[in-house]
Amino acid sequence: MAIGLPRLLKRVHRLAVQRRVRFTLKARQELAALGAGLDEEDACDVLAGLGVADFAGRLVSEGTGEWMYVFKPLVAGTPVYLKLVLREGCLIVSFHEDEGDPDEEVL
């Protein structure tokens, strides 16, 4: 288990329950394209339910230098790729079906 992962999950859960979650335009479009009828409220519920087993790693944003955290939960039976940044709230950067991007180096 990555050091600090329980603390990270606790923060993500708290922000999700408080609905202090924002979505990039790209993430909104990806969420709508999932086809499972999911909306932003459903995405917050997914965040609130993330577990240690869903964590896939982290990477540094080339644009901002911030850590981005990657999770790969099952949502309605579909493996999903979820990437987020923690600031004052939680910013969802990606939320789409997991396609296993081999070019992305996740630590």
Secondary structure, 3 states (H helix, E strand, C coil): CCCCHHHHHHHHHHHHHCCCEEECHHHHHHHHHCCCCCCHHHHHHHHHCCCHHHEEEEEECCCCCCEEEEECCEECCEEEEEEEEECCCEEEEEEEECCCCCCCCCC
